[in-house]
Amino acid sequence: MDDLLEEFLTETSESLETVDSELVKFEQNPNDEETLNNIFRLVHTIKGTCGFLDLPRLEALAHAGETLLGKYRDKALVPNSDTVGLILESIDQLKVILNHLGSSQSEPEGDDAEMIAQLVAASEGKMEKAEEPAPAAEKEVKAEEPVAKETPAADGDNGYDEDLDRPLRPGEVSLADLERAFMEADGPDLEQLAAEAEQVKIAEEKKKKEEAEKAAAKPSVEVSLVSQSIRVNVDVLEDLMTMVSELVLTRNQLLQMVRHMGDTEIKVPLQRLSSVTAELQDGVMKTRMQPIGSAWKKLPRIVRDSAKAVGKKIELHMEGESTELDRQVLELIRDPLTHMVRNSCDHGLEPTDIRVAANKPEAGQINLRAFHEGGHIVIEIADDGAGLPTSKIKRKAIENGTITEAQAESMTENELHRLIFAAGLSTAKEVTSLSGRGVGMDVVRNNIEQIGGTIDLVSIGGEGTTFTIKIPLTLAIVSALIVEAANSRFAIPQLSVLELVRTTKDGEHRVEEIHNTRVLRLRDTLLPLIDLADILQIPQGEKSSDNAFVVVMIVGDQRFGVVVDNVFDTEEIVVKPLAKVLSGIAAFSGNTILGDGTVIMIVDPNGIAKSVNLTKETERSMDNAQTATGPIVEQTAMLLFKAGGIEPKAVPLSLVTRLEEIDTSTIENVDGEQLVQYRGGLMPLVQIGGFAPLEENERQPVLVFTDRGRSVGLVVDEIVDIVEEVLNIEKSASTPGIIGAAVLKGKATEVIDVGHYLTTAYHDWFETANSEAQTDAVQKKRILLVDDNAFFRNMVAPLLAAAGYEVTAVGSAAEAWKLNETGIAFDVIVSDIEMPDETGVAFATKLAKDERWSDIPRLALSAMGQNDLDRMGATDAFTDIVRKADRESLISTIDYVLQTQGEAA
């Protein structure tokens, strides 16, 4: 194909896509002159280029559309839905001709006379006059009738016209009679015409001068813009990506070799090569990235046409069009997005009369939003319609045999909603041109899962439905965890990996069995387990789960554990497509070559998730197992260390800002204090049991506590471990700086009082904080802290006081109700969830109904997982929930709810 023609086809196709979406935007806001000027400029450019390339059919059609747009621009016509629709039809016809031109390098046979005639009629205002005939037009026709009547045929002969040299046809007027009629008619005022012509001439000269001035100013800008970008063939980028992929593989092989060689001369150059390869990889990946808005361009037109087809008013709002993702992924999500938007138009949004009756705006809203989240891109498609019809889905699924009646009764509303992803399931009353055949959402899900993505939905009756799609940014090079199962290695995409766990028989992370299903007790939840070798049906000998590696994975909102024999390391891998013979295996998404040259399979997280497939009975048993253990105990992450003796000591990990090692030779003594230069300032050092000389030129571990720009370093002898256990202060202490003792990791451990060491370093720590907070608020806000654990009361209360709040701390809900009876008022109530006499949830539920305290924000302190919180009803009972011992989150949440309450007031 000729290069000039190829460039024309590319640019014109892009321009027509822009015109398509801009016309829909202009139809909704006819007063937007900027949009209209942009449309006119694009169509004018297309027409001019067609004339230059001698493409008469395209030129004629574009010219007719340009003429109508010109009338809009000159305010000679008011745009309406019919005329804009006519221009859109002409754009569609231009696309058809372009497609033929691209395949055959010539315009198709035929013409567009009918469409051009409609465009010309519209530009002359005849479409509008046909709808509302103007009286003036009728008068003009009547004034012309006498002229036709005064035109007789020839006197007694056959009506022969000498000038034409033939007989006149019926109704035809001779040239002589026509000339006489013109001569007898009143002529125009020549002086007036001359004056008008002069004015037109002056206006045209002025316009030409302005355009020339604009043109003179443009070139430098345009030249600079042209120099910033070039058009590159996609095949070139694909070849470049392939070569970079091979370079990454070679880099991995070299790194693998050096690991076994130890320190060598090539280690430093190889590190540089690795760095350059990574930068080159990032650069090439950026060339493949495209804004998702390019996949959304057709959606405004689709929504417009769909709205007209179903007789609804629909508005489309798009956010995050500039969010970028890999071109390959972009191409694969175009069709699923289109289908889902059409579904929202047809099924999701109610007809106008029903919306009005429900006190909703006439126009239904479809909101499209895209944003980055980690290594994924998240796309949300939301509508404010009636929501999914749960009962219809349930009935249809039973009729289709998708589920049984017994299964339907045990399913939650959200689980029933997800049945729309089953093949052949549709609740539409009739099949329309848009949807209703039940062959869409299952295909949408399959297409998204094929690219390693997930799709989920939330639907609320009367409020609408939101679909959430989560897909990887790229499919070419990904970071993967290399694991081993049954003496074979596999790659698991790291985007789906939450954490790695080593199971032990009697430890915190242990494997249990419920209804013949293995589960992992991980902190406060039970996770279903599946063996990777079992999924892949690889024979293996007997082995125990008491000491195994578990890869905790997440797919959508489903969490589960995959048992593997060994875990190696993470590696950037080049994804290669599966051979056809393996394409039917759901557990694999591709293959790759490791640094040592071994070819391994890439595990598909979606395929693994389907293999888990827990039954309802097992899930209920898991819930019962969690409930049967009694009240869920809250665990706290504690840092174990040794300092000032051999006895282990502990501090809540959330209070520690950083773990550092300092060179003792850098410690300076000023005014009896030990100081060290730290992050551009001086940090005082404190020790447990008073100051003791430190050995010179040694590395000393230090726990750093930071608040409001000031830091304190607690010198320790050794960092022992980090554990998550139930913290129960069983013995209080009289020693300053020690709150009490608790059993951690099977040993009696002293828990230190952080507040004591803060005030040791800065005597005015809390006073300064209070005065700073007092300047921000005229009056202190009062907080009620309810927690049966004395340790947490003693730890949290000073932190809140340091933040400028007036704190009242009590040990039970009963004590809180006594304060309620006295009539005392608080601004925020902070409560523990697990308390012996009355739980925090029960306490908060009563608070919501109490006359005195019902309007007070209620915050919960908890270390539980979201599933347990939902099951207990904590999410509904409290205004917000904060993780226990997370001081920064607690203070920021209190500030937020107080600010929100103030704005509401």
N, C-alpha and C positions, 0 to 999 in steps of 0.2 A: 504494500500500500504506500502511496505517496506520503512522504513525511508531513507535508503541508496539510493534506487531507486528514491524516491521522491526528495531528495536533488540533485541527478544527473540530473533529468528532469528540475528542476528549474535553476540550474547553466548552464546547456547546452543550454537551451532556451535563457538565457540572453547572453551567449557567441555567439550564432548564430546570434542574433540580432546585436551584436557589429560587428561580422565578415561581416555581410551584408552591413552595412554602411561604414565600413572601406575599403571593397573591391571597392566600388564605389569611395571612396576618392583616393585609390591607382591607380585605372584606370585613373583618371584625372592627377595624378602625380606619374608616375612609378618610379621615382628616390627617392621617400620617403622611405628610408630604415627603419625608425622607425615604420611607419605604416605597412610595409610588415612583419617586425619581430613580431609585435603585432598579426597580422593575423595568421602567422605561429605558434606562441606559443599557441594561442587559439585552432586552429585545432589540433595541436599535443596533447594538453591536452585532447580534446574530444576523439581522437583516443585511447589514453592510458587508459582513464577511461572506454571506451566501451570494451576494451580487458579485463580489470580487472573484469567487470561485466558480461562477457561472452555474449556480444551482437555482434555477428559476422557480421551481415549485416551493422550495423552502423559503425563498425570498418573498414570493407573493403572499404566502400565508403569514410570515412574520411581519410583513408590511401592513397587512390588514389588522393584525393585533396591535401593532404599534400605533396605528391611526386611532383606534379606540382608546388606547392608553393616553394618547396625546390629548384627546378630548377631556379625559378625566383631569389631566394635568393642567389644562387651560381653563378648568372649571366650566367648560361648555356642557358637560354632562355630569349627572350625579350617579355614582356607581351603585348598582344594586346586585342582588344575588344572582339574577338571571344573566346579566351582562358579564359579571365576573366568572360565572360558570361557563359562559361561552368562550372566554379567553382561556380558561383551564382546559376546555375541550380542544382548543387549537394547540395548546402546549402538548397535550397527549398525542395529537396528530403529528406534530413536529418530531416527537420522540419516535413514532412509528417510521417516519420517513428516514430519520437518522439511523435507525437500526438496519433498514434495508441498504442505506448508503454504506454503512460499515461492512456489510457482508458482500455486497456486489459492486461497491465503488461507483454506483450510479443511483439516481433517484428512481423510485418505482414508477411504473406507468400510471396514467390517470391524472386527474386534477382534483383540486379542492374548491371548485367553483361554488358549490352549495355552502360550504362553511365560510368561505370568503364573503359571499353575498350576505350571510347572516351577520358577520362582523361589520361589514359596510353599513348594513341597515341599522345595526346597533349604534355605530358611530354617528349616524345621521339622526339618531333619536327615534327611529321608527319603532323600535321594540317597545319603548315607553309609550309612544302615541297609540300603539295598538292596544295597550292596556287601558289608557285613559285618553281617549281622543280629545284633542283640543278644539274648542269652537272656532278659533281663528283658522284652522286648517280647513274646516268645512266652508267658511266664507270664501276662502281663496278659490276653492274648487268651483263654487257657484259663480264666482266672478268670471271664471274662465269659460263657463258653459256657453254664454252668448257667442263667443268667438267661434266655437265649433259650429253653432247653429247658423251663423252668418256665412258659413263657407259652403256655397252651393256647388253642385256638380256642374258640368258644362251645360250651356243653354241648348238643350234639345239634342246635343250629340251624345256620344258614348263616354263623355268625360275624358277626352283625350288631352293629355298635357304635352304641349309642344316642347317645353324645356326638357322633360323627361323622355320624350319621343316614345310614349307608350300610354295605353289607357290607364286611367286612375282606378285603383282598387276600391272596393266599398269602404266608405269612411275616410278615404285618403283626401288630403287637401292639395290643390295645385300650388306650385311654387309662386305663381303670380298672385293668387289670392292671399297666400301667406305673407308675401312681401307687402301687399297693400294693407293687411291688418297691422303689421309692424309699423308702417309709415303713419297710419292714422292714430295709433296709440300714443298716449302722452309719454314723452321722452324724459330722461333723467335731467336733473339740474347739473349742467356741465361744470359750472363754477364750483359747486359743492363737491363734485367728484374729484376735481383737480385739487381742492384743498385737502380732501381725505387722502388722496394718493400721496401728497407731499408729506402728510403726517406719518403715513405708513413707511415712507422712504426714510424719514428721520429716525423713526423707531428702529428700523432694521439696521441702519448704520450704527446706532448706539449699541444695539445688541451684539453686532459683529465686533465692535471695539472692545466690549466687556469680555466676550469670549476669547478674543486675541490676548487680552491681558491675563486672563486665567490660564490660557495655554502656555503663555510665556513663563508663568510661575510654576507650572506643573512638572516640566521635564526633569529638573534636578531631583524632585521627590521620587518620581517614577523610576528614574535611573537607579537611585539608591535602593528602592524596593526590589527592583529586578535583580540587582547584584546580591541581594540577601538570600535568594532561593533559586533553585533550578529544578527542572522536572526530570526525574530519573525513572527508567523502566523498572517495573516491579521485579522482573526476572533478574535484573542486576542486583537488587537488594537481597533476593532469595539466594543467589550464588554467594554473595558476600556473607550472609548469615551461615551458609553451609561451611564456608571456609573458616569462619570464626569458631563454629562448633568443633571442627576438626582440630583447631588450635587449642581449644579448651581440653579436648581429649588428650592431646599430646602433653599439655601442661600437667594434667592429672597423672599421666604416666611418669613424667620426670619427678614430680613430687613424691610419688610412690617409691621410686628408686632411691631418692635421697633419704627418705625415712629410714631405710635399711642400711644406709651407708654411714650414718652419723655425720659428724662435722667434716665437710670437704670444702675445697676451694670453689666449687660451683654453687654452694649453698646461697651465697649473697646474690650472684647474678641470676640464679633461679628465682629468688624472691622478687627481684626486679622484673623478671619476665612474667611472673605470676601477676604482679601488680599491673603491668602494662596490658596483659591479656584481659584482666578484669575490666580495665578502663575501656579497652577496645570493644569488649563484649557489651558494656553499657552503652557505648556510642552507637553500635550497630543496632542494638535493641531499640534505641530511641528513634532510629530511622524507620522502624517497623510500627512505631506507636502512632495511632490516629485518635483524634477526639471522637468520643462516642456520639457527638452531635451529628457526625456524617451518617450514622445509622438511623438517626432520628428525623432526617430531613423530610422523608416521605410521610411521616406520621401526621403532621397538621392537615395535609390533604386527605389522608385516609380517614381521619376523624371527621372532617367536613363532609366528605361524601357519605360516610356511614351515618352521620347525624341526619342528613337529608333522606337517606334510604329508609331509616326507621322512624322518621318524623319527630326527632328529639332535638333539644338545644343542648349542645355539648361544648365545653371549653377545655382546651388542653394546655396545661402548664408544664414547662420543662425546666429542670434545674440541674446544673452540673454538666452542660453540654461539652465543656472543655476537658472533662475527665478523659484521660488517655488510656488506651489498652492496645494490645497487639492486633495488628491488621487481620491476622488469621482468626483470632477470637471474634473480632468485630464482624467479620463476614458470617460467622456461624450463629450469631445471635440476632441477626436482622429478622429472619422469618419468625422465630419465637416471639420477639417483641411485637411484631406486626400482628400476629395472631392474638396475643393477649390484649392489645389495645382494642382490636375489633371486638373481642369478647366483652370488654368493659362497655363499649358502645351499645352492643346488642343485648347483652344479658345483665350486665352490672348496674347500669343506670336506668331508673324508672322513667316512664313517659311523663311529659310535663304536667298533665293534670294530676297524676298521682303524687308528684313531688310537691305541687302547690298544696294539695290536701294534707300533706304531711309537714307543712310549714317549712319546706326546703326551698332554696332558690330555684327558679325555673330552669336555669342552665345547670346541667350536671357537670361535675368537675372530675377530670382525669389528671392526676399529678404523676409526672415522670421525674425520677431523681436518681442521680448517679454520683458515687463518691468512692474514694479509695479507703480500704480498711486492711492494714497489713499488706500482704502480697496479693490481696484480692481486690476486685472491683465489685461493689454492691449496687444493684439496680433495683429500685422500688417502683412498682406500678400500682397506684392507689386510686380508688374512685370513692365517691361519697354516695353510692347507690344504696340499694336495699339490703345488701349483704347476701351471702349464699343461702339458698333455701334448704335448711338442714333436713326437714322432713321429706322433701322431694328427693334429695340425694339418697337418703336412707331407703326410701321406698324403691327408687330406681335401681339401687345397688342390689337390693334383695331380689328384684324381678330379673335382673341380668345374671344373677348367680355369683356376683362379685363377693358378696358376704352372705352369711346365713342370718336368720332372724335372731338367733342366740348371740351371735357375734355383734350384731347391730345394737342389741340392748346393752352390751358391756362396753361399747365404744364411747369415748368422749365426743363432744361437739366438734372439737378441732380435728379429731381422727376421722370423723364422718366427712368433714369438709375436704380432707385430703383425698377422699375417694374420687374426686373429680379428675385426678391424674390417672385413674384406671381406664383402660382401653374401652371405647364404645359407650362410656357413660355420659349422658347429656340430659339435663332437665328441661331443655327448651320445649315449648309446646308445639312449635313447628320449625321446620328446616327453612332457613332464610339463605339469601345469597352471602350473608356474612358468616354465619355459624349455625350450630345446632345439630350437627351430624355425629357429635361425640368422637371425632377422630382427631381432635386438636391437642388437648392438654396433655395426653399421654405422650404424643410426639414431641411437644414442647419440653416435657421433663426429660425424655430420652436424649434429645439434642443437647440439652444443657449438661446432663450427666456425662455425655460422651466427651465433653471438653473439660471434665474434672470439676464441674460446677454443681451447685445444689439449688433447689427452688423450694420455697416454703410459703405459707399463706396464713393470714389472720383475717377472719371475717366476723364482723359484729352486726347483728340484725338491726336494720334501720339506719346504720351509720356507714357501712361500706366495707370494701375488701381491699386488702393490701397484699400484693405478691412481692416477695423478696428473693432476688436472684443473686447468688454469690458465685463468681467465676474467677479463675486465676488470670493474672495480668498477661501472662504469656504461656505458650505451650512449647516453646523451643528449648530453653535451658532453664532447669529448675534445681532448687536445692533439695537434696533427698537424704534420708537417713538410711544407711546401709545396715541391714540386719541379716541374721542367719537362721534358717529353719530347716531341720532334717538335712544338715550338711550342704545346703544350697544357700547362696546369698540372694537377697532381694532388695529393691530400693522402694522406700515409702516416701512419697512427697511430704516435705517437712511442713507445708502449709496446713496439713490435716493433723499434725502431731501436737498434742498439748503438753505431754510430759512423759518421762521414762520412770518406771517404778520397779524396784527389786523386791520381790515378794519374800517373806519369811514365815516360818510356821507359827511362831508365837508373837511375832512383832506387830507393829502398827499396820502394815500392809500385808494382809493374809488372804488366801483364797478359800472361799467357802462354796458349798453346793446347795442349791435350792431347786427342787423339782427337776433333778437331773441336769440342771444348768449351773455351770461354774460362774461364780461372781467374785469380784475383787472388792474387799472392804477398803475403800480409800477415803480417809478422813471421815466425813459424815455422810457418805453416800455408798451405795452398792452399784458397781459397774458390771454389766454382763461381759464375760470373757469368751474368746474364741481363739483356738490355736491356729496359727498361720499354716502349719503343715496339714492340719485337718481340712482347712478350707481348700487347699490346693491338692488334697487327696494324695499326699506324698507319704509313703509308708515310713514309719519310725518306730523305734523300740519304746518300751515302757519308760516313762519318766515322771518325776514328781513335780507338782506345781508349787511345792513349798519353797523352792529356791529357784525362781525363774525371772526372766525379764518380761515386763509388760509395757507395750507401747500404748499409751492412752491416746485415743484418737477422737476427733469430732467431725461429724458430717451433718450439716444442717444443725438441728438441735439435738441430735442423737450422739451420746457419748458411750464409748465402749473400749474394752482393752483387747489388744492382740498379743498373744503369748508367743515369744520367739526364744530361740536357744541362746542367741548372742547378739550383742549390739556393737558395731564397729565405730564408725564416725560418720559425719555428714560430708557430702561431696556434691559439687555442682555437676549435674549430669545433662547430657544432650539427649533429648527425647526422640527416639526413633519409632516410627509406626509399626504396629504389629503386622506380621505376615497374615495372609488371608486364612491360612489353616488354623491360626490361633485367635482370630477376631471374634469368635463366638464365646470365648472364655471371659466371663464378666469380671473375674478377679484381677485381670491384667489390663493396663491402659497403654503399654508400650514396652520397649526394651532400650537398653543403653549399654555402653562399653565403659568399664571401670578403668582406673589408671593402670592396673596391671594387665589390661588387655582382655579381661574376662567379660563375656556378654551375660548380662543378668536381666531379669524381668522387672518391670516397674509395677508395683501393686496399685490397683485402683481403689481408693478409699470408698467410693460409692458402691462398688461391687462387694467389698468386704462388709459394708453396713447392711446390705441386703441379706448377706449370709447370717448375720446375727439373728434377725427375725424372731424376736422374743414373742412367746404366746402371752395372751392376756393373763392366763393363770399364773405364769411365771412372774410377770410384772407385779400382780397383786401379792404374790408370795414374797417378792422382794420388799414391797412396801410393808407387808405385815412383819417381815423379819426385822426391818428397821424399827417399826413401832414396838415389836416385842422386846427389844433390848431396853425398853423403858425410856424415860426422858432422854432426849438426845443430848449428850454431853458436849460442851463446847471446849474446843482445844485451842491452845495459844502457842504460837511460834515463840520459842525461847532460845536465846543465845547462851550456851554454857561456856564458862571460862574459869580460869584459876587466877587468883590475885590475893596477895597478903597471907598466904597459907596454902595448905594442900587441899582444904575443903573446896568442893566445886561451888561456884556461884552462878547466878542466872539473872538475866534481864530480858524483858519483852523485846523481841527483835524489832518490832515496829517503832520502838523509841530510839533505836540506834540509827544514826544518819549514815555513817560510813565506818568501815574497818580499815585502819591504817597501820603501817609500820613506819616508825620514825627512827632516825639515826640519833642515838643518845648524845653524840658529840654536838648536835645542833641545839640541844636544850640550853636555855639561858636562864640565869637566876636574877630576878629583879624584885627588890623590896620583899625578899623572903618568899617569892613565888617562883615556880618553875613555868617558863613560857617557851613556846616553840613557834617559829614563823610558819603560818599555815594559810594557804590560799590568799595571799596578799595582806594578811593581818597577823596579829599575835593571838595564839590560842593558849589559855592557861591549862596546865596539867594537874590533875588531882589523882591521889592514890587511896586505895582502901587501907584503912588503918594508919593514916598519916603519911608524912613524907619520909621516904627512905632513899638513900643514895642509889643511883643506877650505875651499872657498869658502863664504862666509856667504850665508845666505838662499837656498840652493839645495836642490833635491830630490835626495837621494843614494840610489841603490839599495843595499839591504842584504840579504844572505843570512842568514837566522836559523836557527841550530841549537839545538834544545831537547832537554834530557834531564833527567829527574827534577826538574822544576820550575825548572831553571836554563837561561838562554838566553844565547847569544853571537851578536853580529852581525858578519858579515864584510863590510866596506865594499868595494864593487866600483864600477867606472866605468860599466859597461854590461852589461845582460843581452842576450846575442846570440841564443840559440836553445835549443831542447830537441831532442835527437836520440836515436834508438835505434840503436846500432851495436855491432859486436863490439869489446870493449875488450881491446886487446893492448898491454901496456906494453912497448914495444920498446927503450926507453933509460931506464935508471935515472938518478936525479939526486942530486947531492950538496948541492943547495941546501935548507936547512931549510924545511919546509912544502910541498915538492914531491916526490911519489913518483917520477915519471918522465914520459916523453912517450909519447903514442899518436897515431895518425892518426885524427882525427875530422872528418867532413865534408870529407875531402880535404886537411886541413891538419894539420901537426904541432901537437899541443896538449898543454900541461902539465896533468897531473892532480894536484890539490892533496891534501895529507894533512890531513884534517879534524882528526885527533887532535892535530896540532901546534898548531892555532889554538885548540882547546879548552883545552889546557894553558897557552897563552899568556895567555888571559883568566883562567883559574882554575888556579893552579899545583897545587892539590890535587884537580883534577877526578877523576882515576882513583883517587887514594888515598882520597878521601872515599867514592867509590862502593864501593870495596872494603871499607872499614870498615863502611859501611851494610849491605852484603850479608853481612858477617861476623857482624853482630849477629843477622841472620835465620837463619843456619845455623851450627851449631857447627863443622862441618867443610866446607871448600870442596869443591864437586863438580868432578870432573875431566872436561874435554872434550878429545877428539881432533878436530882440524880437519884435513881432508885436501883440498887444493886445489892444482892445478898452477899456478894463476895467482898470482904473487907479490903483485900488487896487492891481490887480494881477501884473501889471507892477512894482509897488513899492515893491511888495513882492518877485517876481521872480528875478528881476534884481540884487538885493544885494546878493541873494543866488548864482547866477551864477558868480558874481564878486568874492564872497568868495571862489568859487571853482577855481579861477585863470583865468577866461575868461574876455576878454574886451567886455563889453556889450553896444550895442546901442539899446535903446528902443523907439518905435514909437507907436502911437495910432491908426493907420489905414493902410490899404494896399496902399492908395494913398500916404501917407508919405513915405512908403517903396519904391514906384516907383520913388519918387523924389530923394532918395538916389541912386537908380539904375542909374539915369540919370547923376549923378555926377561921376560915374565910380568907386565908392568905392566898395571894395571887402570884402566878409564875408566868414567864414569857415562853418558856420551852420546858417540856418534860422529857428527860432522857432515862430510858428504862432498859434493864436487862430483860431478856426473853425467858430464860430458864431460871425460875425462882421456886423455892419449895412450897410455900403456902398458896400463893396465887401467881400463876404464870404471867409473864409480861403481856401476852396476847389477851388474856382475860382482863387484866388490868387496863389495857388500852381500849378494849371494847367497852368497858364500863365508863371510861373517861369520855368516850364519844357521846354517851348519853347523859353525862352529868351536867347539871345546870350551870355550875360554876366553872368547870374546866373543859367543857366540850370544845371550845374554840382554840384551845392551846395546842400548838404543834406537838406531835408525839414522835420522838425518835427512838429507835431500837438499837441496842448494842448486841451484836451476835457474831459468832464465828461459823454459823451454819451455812450450808449450801442453799442455793435458790429453791431447789425442789422441796427441801424440808421446810423452808420458810413458807412456801406456797401451801404445802399440805397443812401446816399449822394455822394458816390464815393470817400470818404476820404481815404479809404484803398489804392486805386490806386494812388491817387494824392500825398500822402506823403510817405517819406522814412520810417517813423515809427510814431506811435501815443502813447502819454504818458498821463496818467490820470492827470487832472489839479490839481495843488498844491501838487503833489507827488514829492517832491524835490529830494529824493534819486534816484528814477527811472529816472527823467529828466537828472540829472547829469551823471548817469551811461550810459544812452542811448546816450548822446552827446559824452561821452568818446568813446563809442563803434563805433559810425558812423565815428568819426574822425580817430580812429585806423584803421577801415576797409578801409577808403578812403586813408589813408597813405600807407597801404599794397598794395592796387590796383595801386597806383601811382608808 
